[in-house]
Amino acid sequence: MTSGAGLDPVLAQLARHPVTLDAPGLLAQEPLTLAALSARLRTRRRTVEAALRVLAAHGMVSRRDQAGSWDERGAAPVLYQLTRAGQDLDRRLQRFDTLVAIYEHLLCGEPSEDSAQR
């Protein structure tokens, strides 16, 4: 991926949601509860939970608990962890060209065909 090539659709969608690009770096270190992740990201639990749901929809995060659904609350604290796809995302987010592409996407939107050919 080069900065002129634009952003792949999954990263473009993730970039629209706060926290989805920050959470993988923390979850790559260890599985975390919602409370721990919220504290480390210094943001509201609702915002973090929404980001986790977006990441889970793309198969990048899973839950370690006994509940059968993300809407069920078990007795024990739920741990969130990266899947293989989430680990791949974390590695991609550490690359400079990926960060440049995300920045350009957020700043300018999708590049036109003319700018992609330059």
C-alpha positions as CSV (number, residue, x, y, z in Angstrom):
1,M,0.0,0.0,0.0
2,T,1.4,3.4,-1.0
3,S,0.0,6.7,0.1
4,G,-1.2,7.5,-3.5
5,A,-3.1,4.2,-3.8
6,G,-5.7,5.1,-1.2
7,L,-7.0,3.1,1.6
8,D,-8.4,-0.4,1.4
9,P,-12.2,-0.5,2.3
10,V,-11.8,-2.2,5.7
11,L,-9.3,0.4,6.9
12,A,-11.4,3.2,5.5
13,Q,-14.4,1.9,7.5
14,L,-12.3,1.5,10.7
15,A,-10.9,5.0,10.3
16,R,-14.5,6.4,10.6
17,H,-14.9,5.1,14.1
18,P,-13.1,6.5,17.1
19,V,-10.8,4.1,18.9
20,T,-10.9,1.3,16.3
21,L,-7.3,2.2,15.2
22,D,-6.0,2.5,18.8
23,A,-7.5,-0.6,20.5
24,P,-5.5,-3.2,18.5
25,G,-2.2,-1.9,19.8
26,L,-3.3,-2.4,23.4
27,L,-5.0,-5.7,22.8
28,A,-1.9,-7.0,21.0
29,Q,0.0,-6.8,24.3
30,E,-2.6,-8.8,26.3
31,P,-6.4,-9.5,26.5
32,L,-8.2,-6.7,28.4
33,T,-11.5,-6.1,30.0
34,L,-13.7,-3.2,28.7
35,A,-12.9,-1.2,31.9
36,A,-9.1,-1.7,31.5
37,L,-9.2,-0.8,27.8
38,S,-11.3,2.3,28.5
39,A,-8.9,3.4,31.1
40,R,-5.8,2.9,28.9
41,L,-7.5,4.7,26.0
42,R,-8.8,7.4,28.3
43,T,-12.2,7.3,26.7
44,R,-15.8,6.3,27.7
45,R,-16.7,2.7,27.9
46,R,-19.5,3.2,25.4
47,T,-17.1,4.5,22.8
48,V,-14.7,1.6,23.4
49,E,-17.5,-1.0,23.3
50,A,-18.7,0.4,20.0
51,A,-15.2,0.2,18.6
52,L,-14.9,-3.4,19.8
53,R,-18.1,-4.3,18.0
54,V,-16.9,-2.8,14.8
55,L,-13.6,-4.7,15.1
56,A,-15.5,-7.9,15.9
57,A,-17.8,-7.4,12.9
58,H,-14.6,-7.6,10.8
59,G,-13.4,-10.6,12.6
60,M,-10.5,-8.8,14.4
61,V,-11.6,-9.0,18.0
62,S,-13.2,-11.8,20.0
63,R,-14.5,-12.2,23.6
64,R,-13.4,-14.6,26.2
65,D,-16.4,-15.4,28.3
66,Q,-19.3,-17.8,28.8
67,A,-22.0,-15.6,27.3
68,G,-23.3,-16.6,23.9
69,S,-23.8,-13.1,22.6
70,W,-22.2,-9.7,22.8
71,D,-25.4,-8.5,24.4
72,E,-25.4,-11.0,27.3
73,R,-23.5,-10.1,30.5
74,G,-21.9,-13.0,32.3
75,A,-20.9,-13.1,36.0
76,A,-17.1,-12.9,35.3
77,P,-15.4,-9.9,33.6
78,V,-15.2,-10.3,29.8
79,L,-11.8,-10.3,28.3
80,Y,-11.3,-9.0,24.7
81,Q,-8.5,-10.3,22.5
82,L,-7.3,-9.9,19.0
83,T,-7.9,-12.7,16.5
84,R,-5.4,-13.5,13.7
85,A,-7.0,-10.8,11.6
86,G,-6.7,-8.4,14.4
87,Q,-3.0,-9.2,14.8
88,D,-2.6,-8.6,11.1
89,L,-4.3,-5.2,11.5
90,D,-2.1,-4.3,14.4
91,R,1.0,-5.1,12.3
92,R,-0.4,-3.0,9.4
93,L,-1.1,-0.1,11.7
94,Q,2.6,0.0,12.7
95,R,3.7,0.6,9.1
96,F,4.4,4.2,8.1
97,D,2.7,3.9,4.7
98,T,-0.5,2.6,6.3
99,L,-0.5,5.6,8.7
100,V,0.0,8.0,5.8
101,A,-2.8,6.4,3.9
102,I,-5.1,6.7,6.9
103,Y,-4.1,10.3,7.4
104,E,-4.7,11.2,3.8
105,H,-8.0,9.5,3.8
106,L,-9.2,11.3,6.9
107,L,-7.9,14.6,5.7
108,C,-8.9,14.5,2.0
109,G,-11.2,11.6,1.6
110,E,-10.7,9.1,-1.2
111,P,-8.1,10.3,-3.8
112,S,-9.4,10.8,-7.3
113,E,-8.2,8.7,-10.2
114,D,-6.1,11.6,-11.4
115,S,-4.2,11.9,-8.0
116,A,-3.8,8.1,-7.8
117,Q,-2.0,8.1,-11.2
118,R,0.5,10.8,-10.2
